[in-house]
Amino acid sequence: MSRIAEFSIEYQQCLAATGELVTPLPAFATQAGALIELYEWMVLLRVFDAKAINLQRTGKMGTYPSSLGQEGVFVGIGDAMQATDVFVPYYRDSGVLLQRGATISQLLQYWGGDERGSDFKECPEDFPICVPIATQFLHAAGIATAIKYRHQKRAVVVTGGDGSSSKGDFYEALNVAGEWQLPVVFIINNNQWAISVPRTAQTHCKTIAQKAIAAGIPGIQVDGNDAIAMRDAVDQALQRARNGEGPTLIEAVTYRLCDHTTADDATRYVPKEQIEKAWQEEPIRRLRQYLEQHHQWDEKKEQQLQQRCQEQVNAAVEEYIATPLQPVSSIFDYMYETLPKSLQQQRQAAEQEGR
C-alpha cells in the first residue's frame, strides 16, 4: 500500500500559562505599548461583561453571552484586523466589535432587544451579530466572493463556537472558500462547550483545525488564552487572504469560565476541577504576569485601569438606559419600500396601542 498524502496541524503559542515566553515575541509585540493595549482591551471587555450580566439579572437587559475566560481570542482578532476588512460576528464577539468601533451602549441596546444597536457607524460594512448557529460562515463566503470579484485587497473574518464546526453550513462555507480560494479567515472559538455538550462529545476529530484539510486549506491550532499568539496568527492569516493566497481556518483553544448565556447554569454540567484549572490559565492573568515580569505593569496601573473601565462602562449604561424606546409601529417600517395594504391597518392599530 502506498501513501498519497500526509497532513499535520501546527500549534502556535507565545506565552505559557505562567506568563513566560516559550517562543520569541512576534514583531508587532515588540512595538512600544502594543501588549499593554491588548491587556487594556481584555480588561475593558471583562468589566463590560460583568456589567451586562448584572443588567440582565436586574431585568434591564435580555439574555447575554459572556466572554469570561475567552478575552484573548476576541481581542487578538480585533487588534489584527484593518478598517477595510469585513467582520462577520457570532453572538460572543463583543470584544472584537468594541475594537472595530461599536460602542458599549450599542451592544447593550442590541442585547436589550433594540436592533438599532446593530447600526455600527464606525464599521458600517461589518455584519450584525449572528445568533443562529453557523449561518454566518456562508454569509462570510459570499462577502469574500464579492471582494475577490472586485479585485480588492481586503479580507473577511468570521467566527463561531466549537459547536458550530459540526454544522453543515460550516463545512459548506469551508469547501467553497477552498475551491474558490476566497479571502476569508474562519476562526473557531473552541471554549470546550457547545452549551452543555463537551467538545469531546460533539466531534471525534482530534483537533477542529484539521477540518480544514478536507477543504484543502491551511488549518492551525492556537492557544486562545495567549492574546499575543492569537493576534499574530490572525494577522498572518489576514495577510495571506489579502494577498490572494486563500482562506485559513484557526482553532483558538480556550475555556468558557462562565455560563453559556445568562439563560444557562453551567454548574450543572461543568466539572469543578476543570474550572479551577482553567482559572490558572486564563488570558488576562497570563498577560498581566508577563507585563509585570518585564516591569511594564504594576498594581497602581491596574487600579487606575479598573477605575477607567468602570467609569467608561457606567457612562455607557446611563446612555443605554436613557435611550428612548422605538415605537411599536416601527416593526412595520423596514421590511417594505411601500407597506402593503394588508399591513397598513395593523400598523395603525400598533400605533394606537403604543400611545
Number of C-alpha atoms within 10 A of each C-alpha: 3 4 5 5 5 5 6 11 15 11 14 18 21 21 24 17 20 14 20 15 13 10 12 11 14 14 8 14 17 11 9 9 11 13 20 16 13 22 24 18 25 27 18 20 26 21 18 26 20 13 17 26 20 14 18 18 14 9 11 15 20 19 18 23 20 26 29 22 24 32 31 31 35 28 28 27 25 24 22 20 23 14 14 14 19 24 29 23 23 23 20 24 25 25 28 24 25 19 17 22 15 21 19 24 20 22 25 26 23 19 22 21 12 14 14 12 21 18 17 19 11 12 18 14 15 22 19 20 21 18 13 10 18 24 18 25 30 19 16 28 27 17 19 27 20 14 21 19 10 9 11 15 15 22 30 27 28 23 26 27 23 25 22 24 24 16 13 12 18 20 20 15 22 29 19 16 28 22 14 14 20 29 33 34 29 28 26 24 28 29 23 18 22 16 18 15 13 16 19 11 9 15 14 9 11 9 16 25 26 22 22 22 17 11 20 16 20 20 25 23 24 26 25 31 30 30 31 27 26 29 26 24 23 26 21 12 27 26 18 18 25 22 14 17 15 23 32 30 26 26 29 31 22 24 25 24 20 19 20 19 17 18 12 14 14 18 11 8 11 18 10 10 8 11 15 11 11 18 15 12 19 23 30 24 17 22 27 21 20 20 17 13 13 9 9 14 15 13 9 8 11 14 11 11 15 15 12 13 20 16 12 15 22 17 13 19 21 11 16 20 15 9 11 8 9 12 12 15 16 12 11 15 11 9 9 8 7 9 13 10 9 8 11 13 11 13 19 12 13 17 14 11 11 11 7
